Every structure is written in structure tokens, then in C-alpha cells.
């Protein structure tokens, strides 16, 4: 993470000098990826057409629950309309295919 933060600061400084703009990237914030429950991961993999496992350092509630010893798993579903912009959010209906694998996990 430190290398990524250093590269972002270097690029911002270089870009700022070239275009006479300033960037305030603030302090870095990161957390180590939480380990998801192996049984839940196996169950999800068995129900998905093309499972792809990845680590996520994002600050999801799942990381907090996992660290408390609660069996936890996450599904990242592709959102054809964006992700963090409320104007691009998925509806409950369009996310049905992303929720379906969760029904057989527990």
C-alpha cells in the first residue's frame, strides 16, 4: 500500500507541475484484507457460473464481522451502470442475479 500511495503522490505532483494545478490527497487510509469464511467461499464458488476470487482491502462491514469471528463472505457483482454514484445504482430487480447465489449458502 505504501508503494501505491507514494506513486499516487508522485504522479499528482508531476501532473500538478505540468498543468499548474494542486492536489491535496490527504492522509492515506488502508486496512489489510479480511479473510472470508472458507466454507462460504466454497459454497459461493459452487453456485456461480464463472467464479473469480479476489482480495479486497475496502472497508466493508464484512471485514469487521470476519474479524469478530462471524462466518462472512462477499460477492462483488458487476454493475453495468457504475458503482458509487447514487445516480448509477442498481435496482433490487436488476441485482437479482447477483443475490441468487446467496440463497443456497446458508
VMD Tcl script that builds the backbone (N, CA, C; Angstrom):
set m [mol new atoms 318]
animate dup $m
set s [atomselect $m all]
$s set {name element resname resid chain x y z} {
  {N N UNK 1 A 0.824 -1.187 0.000}
  {CA C UNK 1 A 0.000 0.000 0.000}
  {C C UNK 1 A 0.863 1.244 0.000}
  {N N UNK 2 A 1.970 1.207 0.719}
  {CA C UNK 2 A 2.837 2.380 0.771}
  {C C UNK 2 A 3.374 2.733 -0.604}
  {N N UNK 3 A 3.724 1.709 -1.392}
  {CA C UNK 3 A 4.241 1.955 -2.739}
  {C C UNK 3 A 3.167 2.580 -3.629}
  {N N UNK 4 A 1.935 2.122 -3.502}
  {CA C UNK 4 A 0.830 2.679 -4.290}
  {C C UNK 4 A 0.593 4.133 -3.903}
  {N N UNK 5 A 0.590 4.428 -2.599}
  {CA C UNK 5 A 0.381 5.799 -2.132}
  {C C UNK 5 A 1.510 6.703 -2.606}
  {N N UNK 6 A 2.742 6.220 -2.540}
  {CA C UNK 6 A 3.883 7.021 -2.992}
  {C C UNK 6 A 3.790 7.308 -4.483}
  {N N UNK 7 A 3.399 6.325 -5.267}
  {CA C UNK 7 A 3.257 6.523 -6.714}
  {C C UNK 7 A 2.140 7.514 -7.023}
  {N N UNK 8 A 1.031 7.444 -6.287}
  {CA C UNK 8 A -0.071 8.388 -6.500}
  {C C UNK 8 A 0.381 9.808 -6.189}
  {N N UNK 9 A 1.144 9.968 -5.115}
  {CA C UNK 9 A 1.645 11.308 -4.756}
  {C C UNK 9 A 2.640 11.819 -5.798}
  {N N UNK 10 A 3.498 10.942 -6.280}
  {CA C UNK 10 A 4.464 11.331 -7.313}
  {C C UNK 10 A 3.737 11.765 -8.579}
  {N N UNK 11 A 2.753 10.972 -9.014}
  {CA C UNK 11 A 2.001 11.296 -10.228}
  {C C UNK 11 A 1.229 12.597 -10.063}
  {N N UNK 12 A 0.630 12.814 -8.899}
  {CA C UNK 12 A -0.120 14.050 -8.657}
  {C C UNK 12 A 0.819 15.252 -8.700}
  {N N UNK 13 A 1.997 15.108 -8.117}
  {CA C UNK 13 A 2.971 16.196 -8.123}
  {C C UNK 13 A 3.416 16.511 -9.555}
  {N N UNK 14 A 3.715 15.451 -10.322}
  {CA C UNK 14 A 4.145 15.622 -11.716}
  {C C UNK 14 A 3.042 16.259 -12.564}
  {N N UNK 15 A 1.842 15.768 -12.429}
  {CA C UNK 15 A 0.702 16.294 -13.176}
  {C C UNK 15 A 0.436 17.745 -12.770}
  {N N UNK 16 A 0.513 18.019 -11.471}
  {CA C UNK 16 A 0.287 19.367 -10.965}
  {C C UNK 16 A 1.282 20.365 -11.522}
  {N N UNK 17 A 2.557 19.974 -11.572}
  {CA C UNK 17 A 3.577 20.856 -12.130}
  {C C UNK 17 A 3.348 21.097 -13.619}
  {N N UNK 18 A 2.985 20.051 -14.343}
  {CA C UNK 18 A 2.792 20.175 -15.786}
  {C C UNK 18 A 1.586 21.037 -16.146}
  {N N UNK 19 A 0.530 20.974 -15.338}
  {CA C UNK 19 A -0.722 21.676 -15.671}
  {C C UNK 19 A -1.051 22.812 -14.699}
  {N N UNK 20 A -0.104 23.116 -13.814}
  {CA C UNK 20 A -0.264 24.205 -12.842}
  {C C UNK 20 A -1.555 24.081 -12.039}
  {N N UNK 21 A -1.758 22.901 -11.505}
  {CA C UNK 21 A -2.889 22.635 -10.609}
  {C C UNK 21 A -2.338 22.023 -9.330}
  {N N UNK 22 A -3.138 22.056 -8.279}
  {CA C UNK 22 A -2.707 21.495 -7.000}
  {C C UNK 22 A -3.636 20.353 -6.602}
  {N N UNK 23 A -3.063 19.343 -5.994}
  {CA C UNK 23 A -3.816 18.205 -5.484}
  {C C UNK 23 A -3.559 18.089 -3.990}
  {N N UNK 24 A -4.603 17.874 -3.228}
  {CA C UNK 24 A -4.467 17.584 -1.811}
  {C C UNK 24 A -4.996 16.171 -1.601}
  {N N UNK 25 A -4.104 15.206 -1.606}
  {CA C UNK 25 A -4.514 13.805 -1.480}
  {C C UNK 25 A -4.807 13.412 -0.045}
  {N N UNK 26 A -4.456 14.249 0.909}
  {CA C UNK 26 A -4.743 13.941 2.303}
  {C C UNK 26 A -3.948 12.742 2.795}
  {N N UNK 27 A -4.275 12.305 3.985}
  {CA C UNK 27 A -3.597 11.151 4.578}
  {C C UNK 27 A -4.103 9.859 3.948}
  {N N UNK 28 A -3.219 8.892 3.862}
  {CA C UNK 28 A -3.642 7.594 3.328}
  {C C UNK 28 A -4.416 6.832 4.391}
  {N N UNK 29 A -5.291 5.983 3.942}
  {CA C UNK 29 A -6.086 5.142 4.829}
  {C C UNK 29 A -6.228 3.780 4.173}
  {N N UNK 30 A -5.823 2.758 4.848}
  {CA C UNK 30 A -5.976 1.421 4.293}
  {C C UNK 30 A -6.146 0.421 5.432}
  {N N UNK 31 A -6.560 -0.752 5.057}
  {CA C UNK 31 A -6.697 -1.823 6.033}
  {C C UNK 31 A -6.343 -3.125 5.336}
  {N N UNK 32 A -5.765 -4.058 6.066}
  {CA C UNK 32 A -5.429 -5.336 5.435}
  {C C UNK 32 A -6.705 -6.095 5.070}
  {N N UNK 33 A -6.655 -6.859 3.994}
  {CA C UNK 33 A -7.838 -7.641 3.625}
  {C C UNK 33 A -8.231 -8.605 4.739}
  {N N UNK 34 A -9.520 -8.739 4.961}
  {CA C UNK 34 A -10.027 -9.696 5.947}
  {C C UNK 34 A -10.188 -11.052 5.258}
  {N N UNK 35 A -9.974 -12.102 6.010}
  {CA C UNK 35 A -10.126 -13.446 5.462}
  {C C UNK 35 A -11.596 -13.854 5.571}
  {N N UNK 36 A -12.189 -14.188 4.453}
  {CA C UNK 36 A -13.584 -14.622 4.435}
  {C C UNK 36 A -13.652 -16.109 4.757}
  {N N UNK 37 A -14.791 -16.556 5.213}
  {CA C UNK 37 A -15.005 -17.934 5.661}
  {C C UNK 37 A -14.823 -18.915 4.497}
  {N N UNK 38 A -13.986 -19.913 4.677}
  {CA C UNK 38 A -13.677 -20.862 3.598}
  {C C UNK 38 A -14.904 -21.671 3.171}
  {N N UNK 39 A -15.790 -21.987 4.119}
  {CA C UNK 39 A -16.995 -22.750 3.748}
  {C C UNK 39 A -17.944 -21.909 2.897}
  {N N UNK 40 A -18.120 -20.646 3.269}
  {CA C UNK 40 A -18.974 -19.763 2.470}
  {C C UNK 40 A -18.372 -19.521 1.090}
  {N N UNK 41 A -17.058 -19.335 1.049}
  {CA C UNK 41 A -16.397 -19.128 -0.241}
  {C C UNK 41 A -16.587 -20.343 -1.141}
  {N N UNK 42 A -16.425 -21.537 -0.600}
  {CA C UNK 42 A -16.591 -22.761 -1.388}
  {C C UNK 42 A -18.026 -22.900 -1.873}
  {N N UNK 43 A -18.979 -22.589 -1.008}
  {CA C UNK 43 A -20.384 -22.678 -1.389}
  {C C UNK 43 A -20.712 -21.703 -2.513}
  {N N UNK 44 A -20.221 -20.484 -2.401}
  {CA C UNK 44 A -20.462 -19.484 -3.451}
  {C C UNK 44 A -19.810 -19.897 -4.762}
  {N N UNK 45 A -18.561 -20.369 -4.698}
  {CA C UNK 45 A -17.874 -20.802 -5.921}
  {C C UNK 45 A -18.670 -21.887 -6.628}
  {N N UNK 46 A -19.276 -22.788 -5.861}
  {CA C UNK 46 A -20.032 -23.891 -6.444}
  {C C UNK 46 A -21.329 -23.455 -7.103}
  {N N UNK 47 A -21.801 -22.260 -6.816}
  {CA C UNK 47 A -23.077 -21.804 -7.365}
  {C C UNK 47 A -22.935 -20.761 -8.474}
  {N N UNK 48 A -21.738 -20.293 -8.692}
  {CA C UNK 48 A -21.528 -19.258 -9.697}
  {C C UNK 48 A -21.020 -19.862 -10.999}
  {N N UNK 49 A -21.460 -19.300 -12.118}
  {CA C UNK 49 A -21.031 -19.813 -13.419}
  {C C UNK 49 A -19.547 -19.625 -13.644}
  {N N UNK 50 A -19.048 -18.430 -13.357}
  {CA C UNK 50 A -17.634 -18.132 -13.563}
  {C C UNK 50 A -17.074 -17.448 -12.318}
  {N N UNK 51 A -16.828 -18.228 -11.263}
  {CA C UNK 51 A -16.346 -17.604 -10.025}
  {C C UNK 51 A -14.947 -17.038 -10.199}
  {N N UNK 52 A -14.709 -15.926 -9.559}
  {CA C UNK 52 A -13.402 -15.277 -9.573}
  {C C UNK 52 A -13.162 -14.750 -8.174}
  {N N UNK 53 A -12.161 -15.281 -7.507}
  {CA C UNK 53 A -11.870 -14.838 -6.146}
  {C C UNK 53 A -10.844 -13.723 -6.171}
  {N N UNK 54 A -11.045 -12.751 -5.282}
  {CA C UNK 54 A -10.101 -11.649 -5.178}
  {C C UNK 54 A -10.069 -11.135 -3.754}
  {N N UNK 55 A -8.945 -10.568 -3.380}
  {CA C UNK 55 A -8.837 -9.923 -2.073}
  {C C UNK 55 A -9.357 -8.501 -2.197}
  {N N UNK 56 A -9.984 -8.007 -1.166}
  {CA C UNK 56 A -10.461 -6.629 -1.152}
  {C C UNK 56 A -10.014 -5.964 0.135}
  {N N UNK 57 A -9.315 -4.869 0.001}
  {CA C UNK 57 A -8.900 -4.102 1.168}
  {C C UNK 57 A -9.897 -3.012 1.509}
  {N N UNK 58 A -11.030 -3.016 0.810}
  {CA C UNK 58 A -12.051 -1.999 1.060}
  {C C UNK 58 A -12.628 -2.176 2.463}
  {N N UNK 59 A -13.111 -1.105 3.040}
  {CA C UNK 59 A -13.620 -1.143 4.410}
  {C C UNK 59 A -15.068 -1.576 4.495}
  {N N UNK 60 A -15.360 -2.767 4.021}
  {CA C UNK 60 A -16.726 -3.274 4.062}
  {C C UNK 60 A -17.071 -3.792 5.456}
  {N N UNK 61 A -18.352 -3.833 5.755}
  {CA C UNK 61 A -18.802 -4.402 7.029}
  {C C UNK 61 A -18.317 -5.841 7.175}
  {N N UNK 62 A -18.168 -6.537 6.052}
  {CA C UNK 62 A -17.737 -7.928 6.101}
  {C C UNK 62 A -16.386 -8.070 6.793}
  {N N UNK 63 A -15.503 -7.110 6.609}
  {CA C UNK 63 A -14.191 -7.186 7.261}
  {C C UNK 63 A -14.338 -7.117 8.776}
  {N N UNK 64 A -15.219 -6.266 9.247}
  {CA C UNK 64 A -15.443 -6.125 10.694}
  {C C UNK 64 A -16.052 -7.417 11.247}
  {N N UNK 65 A -17.065 -7.944 10.562}
  {CA C UNK 65 A -17.707 -9.180 11.024}
  {C C UNK 65 A -16.735 -10.348 11.034}
  {N N UNK 66 A -15.919 -10.456 9.980}
  {CA C UNK 66 A -14.952 -11.538 9.891}
  {C C UNK 66 A -13.971 -11.490 11.055}
  {N N UNK 67 A -13.498 -10.294 11.377}
  {CA C UNK 67 A -12.535 -10.155 12.472}
  {C C UNK 67 A -13.160 -10.455 13.830}
  {N N UNK 68 A -14.500 -10.431 13.910}
  {CA C UNK 68 A -15.199 -10.774 15.149}
  {C C UNK 68 A -15.452 -12.281 15.238}
  {N N UNK 69 A -15.037 -13.033 14.206}
  {CA C UNK 69 A -15.222 -14.478 14.207}
  {C C UNK 69 A -16.541 -14.935 13.623}
  {N N UNK 70 A -17.279 -14.037 12.998}
  {CA C UNK 70 A -18.557 -14.383 12.381}
  {C C UNK 70 A -18.286 -14.862 10.958}
  {N N UNK 71 A -18.748 -16.078 10.579}
  {CA C UNK 71 A -18.517 -16.558 9.222}
  {C C UNK 71 A -19.052 -15.539 8.201}
  {N N UNK 72 A -18.175 -15.095 7.327}
  {CA C UNK 72 A -18.502 -13.996 6.438}
  {C C UNK 72 A -17.999 -14.276 5.035}
  {N N UNK 73 A -18.753 -13.811 4.051}
  {CA C UNK 73 A -18.337 -13.874 2.654}
  {C C UNK 73 A -18.885 -12.664 1.932}
  {N N UNK 74 A -18.334 -12.374 0.766}
  {CA C UNK 74 A -18.796 -11.232 -0.021}
  {C C UNK 74 A -18.905 -11.637 -1.478}
  {N N UNK 75 A -19.861 -11.012 -2.154}
  {CA C UNK 75 A -19.988 -11.163 -3.604}
  {C C UNK 75 A -19.861 -9.768 -4.198}
  {N N UNK 76 A -18.955 -9.627 -5.133}
  {CA C UNK 76 A -18.851 -8.383 -5.879}
  {C C UNK 76 A -19.555 -8.614 -7.211}
  {N N UNK 77 A -20.606 -7.880 -7.453}
  {CA C UNK 77 A -21.346 -8.019 -8.713}
  {C C UNK 77 A -21.075 -6.845 -9.616}
  {N N UNK 78 A -20.804 -7.132 -10.875}
  {CA C UNK 78 A -20.571 -6.071 -11.843}
  {C C UNK 78 A -21.836 -5.238 -11.986}
  {N N UNK 79 A -21.681 -3.938 -11.902}
  {CA C UNK 79 A -22.796 -3.009 -12.071}
  {C C UNK 79 A -22.595 -2.303 -13.398}
  {N N UNK 80 A -23.433 -2.596 -14.363}
  {CA C UNK 80 A -23.305 -2.014 -15.694}
  {C C UNK 80 A -23.553 -0.509 -15.702}
  {N N UNK 81 A -24.028 0.038 -14.586}
  {CA C UNK 81 A -24.356 1.462 -14.525}
  {C C UNK 81 A -23.439 2.236 -13.579}
  {N N UNK 82 A -22.307 1.693 -13.204}
  {CA C UNK 82 A -21.408 2.375 -12.272}
  {C C UNK 82 A -21.426 1.687 -10.925}
  {N N UNK 83 A -20.880 2.340 -9.914}
  {CA C UNK 83 A -20.883 1.680 -8.618}
  {C C UNK 83 A -21.145 2.616 -7.447}
  {N N UNK 84 A -20.385 3.687 -7.291}
  {CA C UNK 84 A -20.512 4.511 -6.094}
  {C C UNK 84 A -21.333 5.772 -6.303}
  {N N UNK 85 A -21.799 5.999 -7.492}
  {CA C UNK 85 A -22.616 7.175 -7.775}
  {C C UNK 85 A -24.081 6.788 -7.598}
  {N N UNK 86 A -24.828 7.462 -6.714}
  {CA C UNK 86 A -26.228 7.085 -6.480}
  {C C UNK 86 A -27.090 7.154 -7.738}
  {N N UNK 87 A -26.708 7.997 -8.698}
  {CA C UNK 87 A -27.466 8.081 -9.942}
  {C C UNK 87 A -27.233 6.878 -10.847}
  {N N UNK 88 A -26.256 6.057 -10.498}
  {CA C UNK 88 A -25.917 4.885 -11.310}
  {C C UNK 88 A -26.196 3.577 -10.570}
  {N N UNK 89 A -26.965 3.638 -9.518}
  {CA C UNK 89 A -27.193 2.472 -8.664}
  {C C UNK 89 A -28.037 1.410 -9.356}
  {N N UNK 90 A -27.800 0.146 -8.968}
  {CA C UNK 90 A -28.635 -0.955 -9.437}
  {C C UNK 90 A -29.940 -0.946 -8.662}
  {N N UNK 91 A -30.971 -1.428 -9.278}
  {CA C UNK 91 A -32.242 -1.591 -8.569}
  {C C UNK 91 A -32.272 -2.985 -7.958}
  {N N UNK 92 A -33.221 -3.218 -7.069}
  {CA C UNK 92 A -33.376 -4.535 -6.454}
  {C C UNK 92 A -33.637 -5.588 -7.525}
  {N N UNK 93 A -34.423 -5.233 -8.530}
  {CA C UNK 93 A -34.750 -6.169 -9.608}
  {C C UNK 93 A -33.520 -6.504 -10.442}
  {N N UNK 94 A -32.742 -5.490 -10.827}
  {CA C UNK 94 A -31.583 -5.762 -11.677}
  {C C UNK 94 A -30.469 -6.485 -10.931}
  {N N UNK 95 A -30.494 -6.446 -9.612}
  {CA C UNK 95 A -29.449 -7.130 -8.854}
  {C C UNK 95 A -29.851 -8.552 -8.479}
  {N N UNK 96 A -30.997 -9.020 -8.930}
  {CA C UNK 96 A -31.488 -10.352 -8.544}
  {C C UNK 96 A -30.496 -11.456 -8.883}
  {N N UNK 97 A -29.859 -11.383 -10.053}
  {CA C UNK 97 A -28.919 -12.437 -10.434}
  {C C UNK 97 A -27.688 -12.436 -9.539}
  {N N UNK 98 A -27.380 -11.292 -8.940}
  {CA C UNK 98 A -26.232 -11.221 -8.042}
  {C C UNK 98 A -26.583 -11.761 -6.662}
  {N N UNK 99 A -27.855 -11.694 -6.288}
  {CA C UNK 99 A -28.279 -12.166 -4.974}
  {C C UNK 99 A -28.578 -13.659 -4.953}
  {N N UNK 100 A -28.928 -14.227 -6.078}
  {CA C UNK 100 A -29.384 -15.618 -6.139}
  {C C UNK 100 A -28.393 -16.604 -5.501}
  {N N UNK 101 A -27.086 -16.512 -5.744}
  {CA C UNK 101 A -26.171 -17.479 -5.127}
  {C C UNK 101 A -26.188 -17.444 -3.610}
  {N N UNK 102 A -26.538 -16.323 -3.031}
  {CA C UNK 102 A -26.545 -16.203 -1.562}
  {C C UNK 102 A -27.625 -17.076 -0.936}
  {N N UNK 103 A -28.688 -17.349 -1.658}
  {CA C UNK 103 A -29.804 -18.091 -1.098}
  {C C UNK 103 A -29.439 -19.517 -0.722}
  {N N UNK 104 A -28.482 -20.128 -1.436}
  {CA C UNK 104 A -28.126 -21.511 -1.147}
  {C C UNK 104 A -26.908 -21.669 -0.270}
  {N N UNK 105 A -26.385 -20.582 0.273}
  {CA C UNK 105 A -25.138 -20.663 1.046}
  {C C UNK 105 A -25.332 -21.009 2.507}
  {N N UNK 106 A -26.459 -20.683 3.048}
  {CA C UNK 106 A -26.616 -20.816 4.498}
  {C C UNK 106 A -27.426 -22.042 4.856}
}
mol reanalyze $m
mol bondsrecalc $m
mol representation Tube
mol addrep $m
